[in-house]
Amino acid sequence: MYCLDTNVFIEAWNKYYSPNFCPDYWCILDELGQRNIIFMPKEVFKEIDSSKDELTKWLKNSSIPVHSTDDIVTGNVTKIFEANPLHINLVQESKGKSLADPWVIAHAMKKKATVVTKENKSNYSNPNPKKIHIPDVCENMGIRWIDDYQMVKELGIKFSCECQLPRLTTMSNKLF
């Protein structure tokens, strides 16, 4: 089971798996949701929903389960923050960023799921980091994490491409 971070949806939608040229990716995510292979915490859904864009519309109509917070998840968030004083830097509340991050990890802890995120580990050469990332906390808490490319690989997802080039009649007439 995989617990998806907000950035997995947003970056894929806006960049490399845009539904304009890779609609199959979104069909696959929907099917993975139907099969309860992937899910997202309610806090991830709220972050995406705040944009009120096409991704929000798609997500509202998708079959990806949205897991609500319960006492176990809340307790897991407490455990995360108590495990290491630097874990508080997972959230940048003053900037309104990364608010869902501890919840992603806490839900993964509850479900024994793998966290899927686009974040990389922090550079710990700075002895007092102002921001740590999901992978840092996952490793500190013994939670497995991967990026979406690794998830695609693990699930054996294969994409087919088709080319729909516009017909270049003036150019082809000149060539022949």
C-alpha positions as CSV (number, residue, x, y, z in Angstrom):
1,M,0.0,0.0,0.0
2,Y,1.2,3.5,-0.9
3,C,0.4,6.8,0.9
4,L,0.8,9.7,-1.6
5,D,2.1,13.2,-0.8
6,T,0.6,16.3,-2.3
7,N,3.6,17.0,-4.5
8,V,3.2,13.6,-6.3
9,F,-0.1,14.8,-7.7
10,I,0.8,18.4,-8.4
11,E,4.2,17.9,-10.0
12,A,2.9,15.0,-12.2
13,W,-0.2,17.0,-13.3
14,N,1.8,20.1,-14.1
15,K,4.9,18.5,-15.6
16,Y,5.9,15.1,-16.7
17,Y,2.5,13.2,-16.5
18,S,0.3,16.0,-17.6
19,P,-3.1,14.6,-18.7
20,N,-2.7,16.5,-22.0
21,F,0.0,14.0,-23.1
22,C,-0.2,11.2,-20.5
23,P,-3.8,10.5,-19.7
24,D,-3.1,6.9,-19.0
25,Y,-1.2,7.8,-15.8
26,W,-4.3,9.3,-14.3
27,C,-6.4,6.3,-15.4
28,I,-3.9,4.0,-13.7
29,L,-3.9,6.1,-10.5
30,D,-7.7,5.9,-10.5
31,E,-7.6,2.1,-10.8
32,L,-4.9,1.8,-8.1
33,G,-7.3,3.8,-5.9
34,Q,-10.2,1.5,-6.7
35,R,-8.0,-1.4,-5.7
36,N,-6.9,0.3,-2.4
37,I,-3.3,0.2,-3.5
38,I,-2.9,3.9,-3.1
39,F,-4.5,6.5,-0.8
40,M,-4.0,10.0,0.4
41,P,-4.6,11.6,3.8
42,K,-7.4,14.1,4.0
43,E,-4.8,16.8,4.6
44,V,-3.3,16.1,1.2
45,F,-6.7,16.4,-0.4
46,K,-7.2,19.7,1.4
47,E,-3.9,21.1,0.1
48,I,-4.8,20.2,-3.5
49,D,-8.4,21.3,-3.1
50,S,-7.3,24.8,-2.1
51,S,-6.3,25.5,-5.7
52,K,-9.7,24.8,-7.2
53,D,-8.1,23.9,-10.5
54,E,-8.4,21.0,-13.0
55,L,-6.4,18.7,-10.8
56,T,-8.9,19.4,-8.0
57,K,-11.8,18.5,-10.3
58,W,-10.1,15.3,-11.4
59,L,-9.3,14.3,-7.8
60,K,-12.9,14.9,-6.6
61,N,-14.1,12.5,-9.3
62,S,-11.3,9.9,-8.8
63,S,-11.5,6.6,-6.9
64,I,-8.5,7.4,-4.8
65,P,-9.4,6.9,-1.1
66,V,-9.1,9.9,1.1
67,H,-8.3,8.7,4.7
68,S,-9.6,10.8,7.6
69,T,-7.6,11.5,10.7
70,D,-8.4,9.4,13.8
71,D,-6.9,8.9,17.2
72,I,-4.3,6.5,16.0
73,V,-3.1,9.0,13.3
74,T,-3.1,11.9,15.7
75,G,-1.1,9.8,18.2
76,N,1.4,9.0,15.4
77,V,1.8,12.7,14.7
78,T,2.6,13.2,18.4
79,K,5.2,10.3,18.2
80,I,6.8,11.9,15.1
81,F,7.3,15.3,16.8
82,E,8.4,13.6,20.1
83,A,10.9,11.3,18.4
84,N,13.3,14.1,17.3
85,P,13.2,17.9,18.1
86,L,14.2,18.6,14.4
87,H,10.9,17.0,13.2
88,I,9.1,20.2,14.1
89,N,10.9,21.7,11.0
90,L,8.9,19.3,8.8
91,V,6.1,22.0,8.8
92,Q,6.6,25.6,7.7
93,E,3.5,26.9,9.4
94,S,4.4,30.6,9.0
95,K,4.6,30.1,5.2
96,G,1.6,27.8,5.1
97,K,3.8,25.0,3.5
98,S,4.1,21.3,4.1
99,L,1.1,21.3,6.4
100,A,0.1,17.8,5.3
101,D,3.7,16.3,5.6
102,P,3.4,14.9,9.2
103,W,0.0,13.5,8.4
104,V,1.3,11.7,5.3
105,I,3.9,9.9,7.5
106,A,1.4,9.3,10.4
107,H,-1.1,7.7,8.0
108,A,1.6,5.5,6.5
109,M,2.6,4.5,10.0
110,K,-1.0,3.4,10.7
111,K,-1.4,1.5,7.5
112,K,2.2,0.2,7.3
113,A,2.3,1.8,3.9
114,T,5.1,3.2,1.9
115,V,5.3,7.0,1.6
116,V,5.5,8.3,-2.0
117,T,6.9,11.8,-2.3
118,K,8.8,14.0,-4.7
119,E,11.0,15.3,-1.8
120,N,14.6,14.4,-1.4
121,K,16.5,14.0,1.9
122,S,17.8,17.2,3.4
123,N,21.4,18.3,3.4
124,Y,22.5,17.7,7.0
125,S,25.8,19.5,6.6
126,N,24.0,22.4,8.1
127,P,23.9,21.6,11.9
128,N,20.6,23.5,12.4
129,P,18.4,22.9,9.4
130,K,15.3,25.2,9.1
131,K,13.5,22.6,7.0
132,I,13.7,18.9,7.0
133,H,11.9,16.7,4.5
134,I,9.6,13.8,4.5
135,P,12.4,11.3,3.7
136,D,14.4,12.4,6.7
137,V,11.5,11.9,9.1
138,C,10.5,8.6,7.4
139,E,14.0,7.3,7.9
140,N,14.1,8.5,11.5
141,M,10.8,6.8,12.1
142,G,11.5,3.5,10.2
143,I,9.0,4.3,7.5
144,R,9.8,3.3,3.9
145,W,9.7,6.1,1.4
146,I,10.1,6.3,-2.4
147,D,9.4,8.7,-5.3
148,D,6.6,8.2,-7.8
149,Y,9.0,6.8,-10.4
150,Q,9.9,4.0,-8.1
151,M,6.2,3.4,-7.4
152,V,5.6,3.1,-11.1
153,K,8.5,0.6,-11.4
154,E,7.4,-1.5,-8.4
155,L,3.9,-1.8,-9.6
156,G,5.1,-2.8,-13.1
157,I,3.3,0.1,-14.8
158,K,4.1,0.4,-18.5
159,F,3.0,3.3,-20.7
160,S,2.2,3.1,-24.4
161,C,2.9,6.1,-26.6
162,E,1.2,7.1,-29.7
163,C,2.2,9.9,-32.0
164,Q,-0.4,12.3,-33.4
165,L,1.6,14.7,-35.4
166,P,-0.3,17.3,-37.4
167,R,-0.2,16.6,-41.1
168,L,2.5,18.7,-42.8
169,T,1.1,18.9,-46.3
170,T,3.1,21.8,-47.5
171,M,6.4,20.3,-46.3
172,S,5.6,16.8,-47.6
173,N,4.6,18.2,-51.0
174,K,8.1,19.9,-51.3
175,L,9.9,16.7,-50.4
176,F,8.2,14.5,-53.0
